[in-house]
Amino acid sequence: MVNKCCIPKCRTGLRGNVSPEGISRHQFPTDEAMLGRWLRAIPRKDWTPSKNTVICSLHFRDSDFASRRADSNTSRGLQRQDLARKIIKADAVPTVFSLLPTYLTKEKPPERSQMTGSSARLEADNIRLQRANDQVLEVGHITTLEELQFKMEGATLPEGIHKIYYQEKLVYAYFSLDKQIGLRTVFSLAVSQDLSFGIHLDGKRLPSSAVSHLVTTGKISDTGTLANMLAFVKAQSEKVPEQRFQIDALVDSLTAAIEEDSTLDERTTGKLLFLIEQLRLATISPYTRRYSPSLLAFALMWENSSPSLYKQMLKENVLSLPSIRHLHNLSTTFSMDTGQTDSTHSYMAARVNLLPERERHVVLLIDEIYTAQRVEYQSGKLYGYESQQTTKTLLCFMVSSVAGHYRDVVCLTPVVNLNSGVLHKMFPQVLRIVHSAGLTVVATSMDNFSANRKFYTELCGGELKTSIPNPLDARQPLFLLFDAVHNFKNIYNNFLGKGAFNCPPFLGAKIGKPSFKHIERIYAMELGKPLKMAHKLKDKVLHPLSIEKTNVKLADAAFHESTINALEFYSKNGHPEFSDTTEFLMIVRKLWNITNVKTPNVGQKKRDDSRQPIREPTDENLLYLLEFAAWVKEWRGQTKLSLTKETTTAVHQTCTALVELARHMLTDRQFQYVLLGQFQSDAI
C-alpha cells in the first residue's frame, strides 16, 4: 500500500488509523551501499522494497534528522532557519522498532571523536608540550643581570663550578689545583650587564660559534641556556689532558720571554720560535696539525736533500714534522710558472699575429688575486716565501682588446703585500712584454685600492691626471682608469652604508635627500605578492654580507630599471617621499649604462640611447660623463652625506678619462665607434 510504513506491526498509513502529528514518511535511499544497510537493519526476510515503499519517522532517532538549514556562508544568517519538513541525514539508518521484540531495536553507536585520530591526537600532544615548554621558558626567562643572578640562586649547576660577581659581571668558573702553578682556572663564563657573555677555556677565548647550538643571539635569555652552556664547557674542559695545560704554560713563558727580552738576537729568537711550534704540535694529532710556512720550507729542503734521513726522523718521532705524502702533495700542486716567462711571451706573440690591426689595441688590466698561503721548494729555491713570510697575493697583469674578444694573462707574480713600489717595479716590465708581442696599450685599468691610487698619483708626478705619455712611445697618451664596475659597486656600498645622501641638483633636476630605506620599503611593500614591480630586489641586496658586497649583481639589482620604475610609480601613488630616491637612482643607472656598453647593438635592442656606442667626439653620453664628474666633485665639497673621498676621486677620474680616451680613439686611432664597457678590469 502506498504511503504505508513497511515495518512489521507499524500502523502508520493504514486506513482508519490516525497517525500522531509530525510523523513523516521517507523513501529508501538510491545509493546501493546505504540501501544495503537499511535492508539489514529492517527485520524482514526475503523482501525487496519497491520504488514506492516508505518508512515512517517513528523508526529513526531524533539525531537522525536535520532540523535547521545549514549554510557554509556564515554571512547569510537568514538562511539558517528551522525546516518546515524533516530531512533525514544521509548516514541515518532505521534502528527503532518499538512494536517488535526489544532485541531488534539497536542503540546507535557513539560518534567517533575528532580526537581519536592519530593526527589530531599528535597535534593535541604537541600543543600540550608547547604550553608546558612555554611555561618553563617563562619561569626561566630573564631580562637583566640582576634577574639572572636571582633566578640562578636555586639552580642546579655542574659540580665544582663557583659563582663570582666581579667588575659588574657575573662569572662562573671552574678551578683545579696544580702542583707547580697552584690554583688554575680551567674555564670561566662571564656574563655582562647586557647579558652578553664571554667564555675562556684553558686560557683562550672561545668563539661564540662554539656554543651556537645552544644560543644563537649572542646573549643569554633564560637560565636553562646558561646551565646548558656551563655543562657543555665543563665537558669540553675534561677532554683536554692535564699535560696539555703544562705544555701551554711553557709556551706562554717562552712567548713572553721573546716579547719582553729585547736583548735576544735573531738566531736565538728563531730557535725559541722553533721550540714553541714543536711544543704546540706535540699534543696535537698528526691528522689535525697546521704547520707554519717556515717549518714546511725546512721540511721540504730536508726531505729533498736526504729522503732516507727524513724517513728516519719521522720513524724516531723526535720532531713533529709533516709526512712525506703531505710534502709531495704540496710539491705537485704548486705551480712554479710565475712572473714574466719566455713561454708566455712566445704564446702571446703567436696569438697576436693572428689578430687584425684594430683588435691589437688593448687595455692593461691590473688586479690582485688572494690565494691560499703555501710554500714550494724546487731546484734549490723556495717559491711563495719572501722576507720570512708566505706570499698570499698574486699580482695579475692581463690584456684585453678594446675592439674584440682577445684576452690574455701576461703574468702572475706572488707578493706578500701589494704596494705602489711593487707596481712601479712590475709596470714597465709588463709594458715592454706587451709591446714586444705586437700590442698597443692605450689605457690601464685597476680598482680603487689605496696602493693603486698612490701608484697612479706617482706616475703623474704627484697630482692625478687622466693620462700620461706612454713610457714606450711618448707621442701617444696612456690613459689611467679606475674600473667602472668597481666604481659602481662603491656607489652602491656608499649608499647602503650611509643610508641617505644630500645631493645638489643635477642638470637642473632637484634630487634632495635620497634614502636607501625607500628601497627597503619598496621590497617590504611587495613582499609575498605574486607579481612585483621591483622584481630584482632580494633580501641580500638590502642586507648583504661583507663578502657579498663585492658582487656587482647586487648593485645592478638596487639600481635596476625595475626598482626605479617601482619607486616612480609609488611616488605618484601615495608616497611622494620616494621621488628624490627615484631621481638619484636614475642618474646612477644612466652612468652605469653608458660605461657598461660591450656590444654595438645593445642600445638598439634595449631601445636605450644611453647604451649606444660612442660614435662622435661630441656624443651626448660623453657630455653626460663630464656632467656627472663635475657633479660628484661639487657634491663632495658641499656635504658629508655624499660619496667617500676615495670613491669621488675614482669616479671623477674614470668619467673624465673615458671621455678623453673615447675622443682619442675616434680621432687619432680612426675608430668608427668605441665601446666603453671594453675598458673594465672586472674580468679578472
C-alpha positions in Angstrom: 0.0 0.0 0.0 1.3 3.4 -1.0 2.3 5.6 2.0 2.1 2.7 4.4 5.1 2.1 6.6 6.8 -1.1 5.6 8.0 -2.0 9.2 6.0 -5.1 10.6 3.2 -4.2 13.0 3.6 -0.4 12.3 0.1 1.1 11.5 1.3 4.3 10.1 -0.5 4.9 6.8 -3.3 2.3 7.3 -6.9 3.4 6.5 -8.7 4.4 9.6 -5.6 4.9 11.6 -4.9 8.4 12.8 -1.1 9.0 12.9 0.3 11.3 15.5 1.2 14.8 14.4 4.6 15.3 13.0 5.0 11.8 11.6 6.9 11.9 8.2 7.4 9.2 5.6 10.7 8.6 3.9 11.6 6.7 0.8 14.5 4.2 0.6 17.9 5.6 -0.4 19.0 5.1 -4.0 22.7 4.5 -3.0 23.3 0.8 -3.1 25.6 0.8 -0.1 23.2 2.8 2.0 20.2 0.7 0.8 22.0 -2.5 1.9 22.4 -1.0 5.4 18.7 -0.2 5.6 17.7 -3.7 4.5 20.0 -5.4 7.0 18.5 -3.2 9.8 14.8 -3.8 9.0 13.6 -7.1 10.5 12.1 -8.6 7.3 13.4 -11.7 5.4 13.4 -12.3 1.7 11.9 -8.9 1.0 12.7 -6.3 -1.6 11.3 -2.8 -1.4 9.6 -1.2 -4.4 10.2 2.4 -5.6 7.1 3.5 -3.6 8.0 1.7 -0.4 8.3 4.1 2.6 9.3 4.0 6.2 7.9 6.4 8.8 10.0 8.6 11.1 9.0 6.6 14.2 11.8 4.2 13.4 14.5 6.8 13.4 16.1 8.6 16.3 15.8 12.4 16.7 19.5 12.7 16.0 18.9 11.2 12.5 17.1 14.3 11.3 18.3 17.8 10.3 16.1 20.4 12.0 17.7 23.6 10.7 19.1 24.8 7.4 22.9 24.6 7.1 25.0 27.1 5.0 28.8 27.3 4.7 28.4 31.0 4.1 28.1 32.5 7.6 27.1 35.9 6.2 23.7 34.5 5.1 22.2 34.4 8.5 18.5 34.4 7.3 19.0 31.1 5.5 19.7 29.2 8.8 16.0 28.8 9.8 14.0 25.8 11.2 13.0 23.4 8.5 9.3 23.1 7.7 9.7 19.4 7.0 12.0 16.9 8.5 15.0 15.9 6.4 16.7 12.7 7.1 20.5 12.7 7.3 22.5 11.0 4.6 24.0 8.4 7.0 20.8 7.7 9.0 19.7 4.1 9.4 16.4 2.9 10.9 17.1 1.4 14.4 13.9 1.9 16.4 11.2 -0.9 16.3 9.1 -0.3 19.4 6.3 -2.8 18.4 8.7 -5.6 17.9 10.9 -7.5 20.4 13.4 -5.2 22.2 16.4 -7.0 20.9 15.6 -5.8 17.4 16.0 -2.2 18.5 19.7 -1.3 18.4 21.4 1.5 20.1 23.2 3.9 17.8 26.9 3.6 18.2 28.6 6.7 19.6 30.1 9.1 17.0 33.8 8.8 16.5 35.5 11.7 18.4 37.7 14.0 16.4 40.5 13.5 18.9 40.7 9.7 18.3 42.6 10.2 15.0 46.3 9.9 15.2 47.0 13.2 13.6 44.5 15.1 15.9 45.9 13.3 18.9 49.5 14.2 17.9 48.6 17.8 17.3 46.9 17.9 20.8 50.0 16.4 22.4 52.2 18.9 20.6 50.1 21.8 21.8 50.2 20.5 25.4 54.0 20.1 25.2 54.4 23.5 23.7 52.4 25.0 26.5 54.5 23.2 29.1 57.7 24.3 27.4 56.4 27.9 27.3 55.7 27.8 31.0 59.2 26.5 31.7 60.7 29.2 29.5 58.6 31.9 31.1 59.8 30.8 34.5 63.4 30.9 33.4 63.2 34.0 31.2 65.5 36.8 32.3 66.0 40.4 31.0 68.6 41.8 33.4 71.8 40.5 35.1 70.2 41.0 38.5 67.3 38.8 37.5 69.7 36.2 36.2 71.6 36.2 39.5 68.4 35.9 41.5 66.9 33.0 39.5 70.2 31.1 39.4 70.4 31.0 43.2 68.5 27.7 43.5 69.5 26.3 40.1 71.4 23.1 39.8 74.9 23.6 38.3 77.5 21.1 37.2 79.7 20.0 40.1 82.7 22.2 41.0 81.5 25.4 39.4 81.8 28.5 41.5 80.0 31.8 41.1 81.7 35.2 41.5 80.4 38.7 41.0 83.4 40.7 39.7 83.7 44.1 38.0 79.9 44.2 37.4 80.0 40.8 35.7 78.6 37.5 36.9 81.4 35.0 36.5 81.0 31.2 36.7 84.4 29.5 37.0 85.9 26.0 37.4 89.2 25.7 39.2 91.8 22.9 39.7 94.9 22.7 41.9 98.1 22.3 40.0 101.3 21.3 41.8 103.5 23.8 40.0 101.3 26.8 39.4 98.8 26.4 42.2 95.2 27.3 41.7 94.4 27.2 38.0 91.3 28.4 36.2 90.2 25.6 33.9 87.4 27.6 32.3 85.2 30.7 33.0 82.0 32.1 31.7 81.4 35.8 32.3 78.0 37.4 31.8 77.9 41.2 31.3 75.2 43.7 32.2 73.6 43.5 28.8 73.6 39.6 29.1 76.3 39.2 26.5 78.9 36.6 27.5 82.5 35.5 27.1 83.9 32.0 27.5 87.6 31.2 28.3 88.9 27.6 28.2 92.5 26.8 29.0 93.4 30.5 28.9 92.0 31.0 25.5 88.8 32.8 24.5 86.3 30.5 22.8 84.4 31.9 19.8 80.7 32.3 20.1 80.3 29.7 17.3 81.5 27.1 19.8 78.1 27.3 21.6 76.0 28.4 18.7 73.9 25.2 19.1 72.9 26.4 22.5 72.5 30.2 21.9 72.2 32.0 18.6 71.6 35.6 19.6 74.9 36.2 21.4 73.1 36.9 24.6 71.7 34.8 27.4 67.9 34.9 27.6 67.0 32.3 30.1 68.5 30.3 33.0 68.2 27.0 31.2 70.5 28.2 28.4 73.2 29.3 30.9 73.0 25.9 32.7 73.4 24.0 29.4 76.4 26.2 28.4 78.2 25.6 31.7 77.6 21.8 31.4 78.9 21.9 27.8 82.1 23.9 28.5 82.9 21.7 31.5 82.5 18.6 29.3 84.9 20.2 26.8 87.5 21.0 29.5 87.5 17.4 30.7 88.6 16.3 27.2 91.8 18.4 27.5 94.6 16.2 29.1 96.5 17.6 32.1 99.8 17.7 30.4 98.3 20.0 27.8 98.0 22.7 30.4 101.6 22.3 31.5 102.9 22.5 27.9 100.7 25.6 27.3 102.3 27.2 30.3 105.7 26.6 28.9 104.7 28.0 25.5 103.3 31.1 27.3 106.6 31.5 29.2 108.7 31.3 26.1 106.5 33.6 24.1 106.7 36.2 27.0 110.5 35.9 27.0 110.7 36.7 23.3 108.4 39.7 23.6 109.9 41.1 26.8 113.6 40.5 26.3 114.9 42.9 23.7 118.5 41.6 24.0 117.7 38.3 22.2 119.4 38.2 18.8 117.7 36.9 15.7 119.3 33.4 15.9 118.2 32.8 19.4 114.7 34.1 18.6 114.5 31.7 15.7 115.5 28.8 17.9 112.9 29.7 20.5 110.2 30.1 17.9 111.0 26.6 16.6 110.7 25.2 20.1 107.4 26.9 20.7 106.0 25.4 17.5 107.2 21.9 18.4 105.7 22.2 21.9 102.3 23.2 20.4 102.4 20.3 17.9 103.4 17.7 20.5 99.8 17.4 21.9 98.0 17.6 18.5 97.0 14.7 16.4 99.1 14.4 13.2 95.9 14.5 11.2 94.9 17.9 12.5 98.2 19.7 12.7 98.8 23.1 11.0 102.4 23.7 10.2 104.0 27.1 9.9 105.4 28.2 6.5 108.9 28.2 7.8 108.7 24.6 9.2 107.2 23.4 5.8 110.0 25.1 4.0 112.6 23.4 6.2 110.9 20.0 5.9 110.8 20.3 2.1 114.6 21.0 2.0 115.4 18.2 4.4 113.3 15.6 2.5 114.7 16.8 -0.8 118.3 16.7 0.4 118.1 13.3 2.2 114.9 11.3 1.9 116.3 8.4 4.0 117.3 10.7 6.8 113.9 12.4 6.8 112.2 9.0 7.0 114.4 8.1 10.0 113.4 11.4 11.7 109.7 10.6 11.2 110.2 7.0 12.4 112.0 8.1 15.6 109.4 10.7 16.2 111.9 13.1 17.7 110.3 16.1 16.0 106.7 16.9 14.9 107.1 17.0 11.1 104.8 16.8 8.1 104.5 13.5 6.5 106.3 12.7 3.2 102.9 12.4 1.5 101.9 15.8 2.7 105.2 17.3 1.3 104.7 15.6 -2.0 101.1 16.9 -2.3 102.5 20.4 -1.8 105.2 19.9 -4.4 102.9 18.5 -7.1 100.1 21.0 -6.7 102.1 24.2 -6.5 102.6 25.9 -9.8 106.1 27.3 -10.5 105.1 29.4 -13.6 105.1 32.9 -12.2 106.4 36.3 -13.3 107.3 37.1 -16.9 108.2 33.8 -18.5 109.6 33.2 -22.0 106.8 30.7 -22.8 104.1 33.3 -22.1 105.8 35.8 -24.3 106.1 33.3 -27.2 102.5 32.3 -26.8 101.2 35.9 -26.8 103.3 36.7 -29.9 101.8 33.8 -31.8 98.2 34.8 -30.9 98.8 38.4 -31.7 100.0 37.6 -35.2 96.5 36.3 -36.0 94.7 39.5 -34.9 93.6 42.3 -37.2 95.3 45.7 -36.6 92.2 47.1 -34.9 92.0 44.4 -32.3 95.6 44.9 -31.3 94.7 48.0 -29.3 94.4 46.7 -25.7 93.8 47.9 -22.1 96.2 46.7 -19.5 94.2 45.3 -16.5 95.9 45.1 -13.2 94.4 43.4 -10.1 95.3 41.3 -7.2 94.0 37.8 -6.5 94.0 36.4 -3.0 95.3 32.8 -2.8 96.0 30.1 -0.3 99.3 30.5 1.5 101.8 27.8 0.8 105.5 27.3 0.0 107.3 25.2 -2.6 110.9 24.1 -2.8 112.3 23.2 -6.2 115.8 23.1 -7.6 117.3 24.7 -4.5 114.8 27.6 -4.5 111.8 28.5 -2.3 108.8 29.8 -4.0 106.0 31.6 -2.3 108.2 32.6 0.6 109.7 36.1 0.8 111.1 38.1 3.7 110.3 35.3 6.2 106.6 35.5 5.1 104.4 33.4 3.0 103.0 35.2 -0.1 99.2 35.5 0.0 98.5 37.6 -3.1 99.0 37.1 -6.8 99.5 40.4 -8.7 97.8 39.8 -12.1 98.5 41.6 -15.3 96.1 41.0 -18.1 95.5 42.5 -21.6 92.0 42.8 -23.2 91.3 44.1 -26.6 89.2 47.3 -26.8 87.7 46.2 -30.2 87.5 42.4 -30.0 87.3 39.3 -27.8 91.1 38.8 -27.4 92.3 38.4 -23.8 95.5 37.1 -22.3 97.2 36.9 -18.9 100.6 38.5 -19.2 102.0 37.4 -15.8 101.1 36.3 -12.3 103.5 37.4 -9.6 103.2 36.3 -5.9 103.6 39.2 -3.5 103.5 39.4 0.3 101.9 42.9 0.4 100.8 44.9 -2.6 102.1 48.5 -2.6 102.9 51.2 -5.1 106.6 50.2 -5.0 105.8 46.7 -6.3 103.6 48.2 -9.1 106.4 50.7 -10.1 108.8 47.7 -10.4 106.5 45.5 -12.4 104.6 48.0 -14.6 107.5 48.9 -17.0 108.5 45.3 -17.4 104.9 44.2 -18.3 104.5 47.1 -20.8 107.7 46.1 -22.6 106.5 42.4 -22.9 103.1 43.5 -24.2 104.7 46.0 -26.7 107.2 43.4 -27.9 104.3 41.0 -28.6 102.9 43.4 -31.1 100.1 45.0 -28.9 99.4 48.7 -28.3 98.4 49.6 -24.8 96.0 52.6 -24.8 94.9 52.5 -21.2 95.4 50.8 -17.8 92.6 49.9 -15.5 92.6 48.8 -11.9 90.4 49.0 -8.8 90.2 51.9 -6.3 92.7 50.3 -3.9 94.9 52.7 -1.9 98.1 51.4 -3.4 96.7 51.7 -6.9 95.7 55.4 -6.3 99.1 56.1 -4.9 100.7 54.4 -7.9 98.7 56.5 -10.4 99.5 59.7 -8.5 103.2 59.0 -8.5 103.0 58.2 -12.3 101.5 61.6 -12.8 104.2 63.4 -10.8 102.3 63.9 -7.6 98.9 65.1 -9.0 96.4 62.7 -10.5 95.9 63.2 -14.3 93.7 61.5 -16.8 96.7 60.3 -18.9 100.5 60.2 -19.1 102.9 59.9 -22.0 103.3 56.2 -22.9 106.7 55.1 -21.5 107.4 53.2 -24.7 106.1 55.9 -27.1 106.0 59.4 -25.6 104.0 60.7 -28.7 101.0 58.6 -27.6 99.0 59.0 -24.4 98.4 56.2 -21.8 95.1 56.8 -20.1 94.7 55.9 -16.4 91.3 54.4 -15.4 89.7 53.1 -12.2 87.5 50.2 -13.1 83.9 51.3 -13.8 82.5 48.2 -12.3 84.4 48.8 -9.1 83.1 52.4 -9.0 79.5 51.2 -9.5 79.9 48.8 -6.6 81.4 51.5 -4.4 78.5 53.9 -5.1 76.1 51.1 -4.1 78.1 50.3 -0.9 78.3 54.0 0.0 74.6 54.4 -0.4 74.0 51.2 1.6 76.4 52.2 4.4 75.4 55.8 4.9 71.7 55.1 4.3 71.0 58.5 2.9 72.6 61.3 0.8 72.1 65.0 0.5 72.6 65.7 -3.2 72.9 69.0 -5.1 70.8 69.5 -8.3 72.0 67.6 -11.4 71.3 69.0 -14.9 68.5 71.2 -13.5 66.8 68.3 -11.6 66.3 68.7 -7.9 67.4 65.5 -6.1 67.3 66.4 -2.5 67.8 63.6 0.0 67.6 60.1 -1.5 67.3 57.3 1.1 68.2 53.6 0.9 65.3 52.9 3.3 62.9 53.8 0.4 64.3 50.8 -1.5 63.8 48.7 1.6 60.2 49.9 1.9 59.5 49.0 -1.7 60.8 45.5 -1.0 58.6 45.2 2.1 55.5 46.5 0.3 55.8 43.9 -2.4 56.9 41.0 -0.2 54.7 38.0 -0.7 52.9 39.4 -3.8 52.8 37.1 -6.8 53.7 40.0 -9.2 56.3 42.6 -8.2 57.4 45.8 -9.9 60.8 45.7 -8.2 61.3 42.1 -9.0 65.1 42.3 -8.8 65.2 43.2 -5.1 66.1 40.4 -2.7 67.0 40.4 0.9 70.7 40.0 0.2 70.5 43.2 -2.0 69.3 45.1 1.1 71.4 43.3 3.7 74.4 41.8 2.1 77.3 40.0 3.9 80.7 41.6 3.6 81.9 39.1 1.0 78.7 39.7 -1.0 79.3 43.4 -1.3 81.9 42.7 -4.0 79.2 41.2 -6.2 78.2 43.7 -8.9 74.8 41.9 -9.4 73.7 43.4 -6.0 74.4 46.9 -7.2 72.8 46.2 -10.5 69.6 45.0 -8.7 69.4 48.0 -6.4 69.8 50.5 -9.3 67.8 48.3 -11.8 65.2 49.9 -14.1 62.5 47.8 -12.4 63.5 49.3 -9.0 63.4 52.8 -10.5 60.0 52.2 -12.1 58.6 50.9 -8.8 59.8 53.9 -6.9 58.5 56.2 -9.5 55.1 54.5 -9.5 54.7 54.6 -5.7 55.9 58.2 -5.6 52.9 59.2 -7.7 50.5 57.0 -5.7 50.7 57.9 -2.1 54.4 58.0 -1.4 55.8 61.4 -2.7 58.9 61.0 -0.5 60.2 58.4 -2.9 60.8 61.0 -5.7 64.3 62.0 -4.5 65.4 58.4 -4.4 63.9 57.8 -7.9 65.9 60.7 -9.4 69.2 59.6 -7.7 68.8 56.0 -8.9 68.0 57.2 -12.5 71.2 59.3 -12.6 73.5 56.5 -11.4 71.8 53.9 -13.6 72.4 56.0 -16.7 76.1 56.3 -15.7 76.3 52.5 -15.4 74.5 52.0 -18.8 76.9 54.3 -20.6 80.1 52.7 -19.1 78.9 49.1 -19.5 78.3 49.0 -23.3 80.2 45.9 -24.6 78.4 45.2 -27.9 77.4 47.7 -30.7 73.8 46.6 -30.9 72.7 46.6 -27.2 71.3 50.1 -27.3 69.1 49.3 -30.3 68.0 46.0 -28.8 67.1 47.7 -25.5 65.8 50.9 -27.2 68.0 52.9 -24.8 70.2 55.7 -26.2 72.4 55.6 -23.1 73.6 52.1 -24.3 74.6 53.2 -27.8 78.3 53.0 -28.8 80.3 56.3 -28.8 80.5 57.4 -32.4 81.2 61.1 -32.2 83.6 63.2 -30.0 80.6 65.3 -29.0 78.3 62.3 -28.3 75.6 63.1 -25.7 76.8 60.2 -23.5 80.3 61.7 -23.3 78.8 65.0 -22.2 76.8 63.2 -19.6 80.0 61.7 -18.2 81.6 65.1 -17.9 78.5 66.5 -16.2 78.5 63.6 -13.8 82.2 64.1 -13.0 81.6 67.7 -12.2 78.5 66.9 -10.2 80.2 64.4 -7.8 83.1 66.8 -7.3 80.7 69.6 -6.4 78.7 67.2 -4.2 81.7 66.1 -2.2 82.6 69.7 -1.4 79.1 70.6 -0.1 78.1 67.9 2.4 79.3 64.9 4.4 76.3 62.9 3.2 78.0 62.2 -0.1 80.3 59.6 -1.6 83.5 59.0 0.2 86.6 60.9 -0.8 88.2 57.8 -2.4 85.0 56.9 -4.4 84.6 60.5 -5.5 88.2 60.6 -6.8 87.8 57.3 -8.6 84.5 58.2 -10.2 85.7 61.7 -11.3 89.0 60.2 -12.7 87.2 57.5 -14.7 84.5 59.7 -16.2 86.9 62.3 -17.4 89.5 59.8 -18.6 86.9 57.8 -20.5 85.8 60.9 -22.4 89.3 61.8 -23.4 90.1 58.1 -24.3 87.0 57.8 -26.5 87.8 61.0 -28.3 91.4 59.8 -28.8 90.3 56.5 -30.3 87.8 58.2 -32.6 90.1 61.0 -33.9 93.7 59.7 -33.6 93.1 56.0 -33.9 90.4 56.3 -36.6 87.9 54.0 -34.8 84.3 54.1 -36.1 82.9 53.6 -32.6 84.1 53.0 -29.1 82.6 50.5 -26.5 83.3 51.9 -23.1 82.5 48.6 -21.4 85.6 47.1 -23.0 87.8 49.1 -20.6 86.6 47.2 -17.5 89.1 45.2 -15.3 86.4 43.2 -13.6 87.1 40.2 -15.9 90.0 39.3 -13.5 
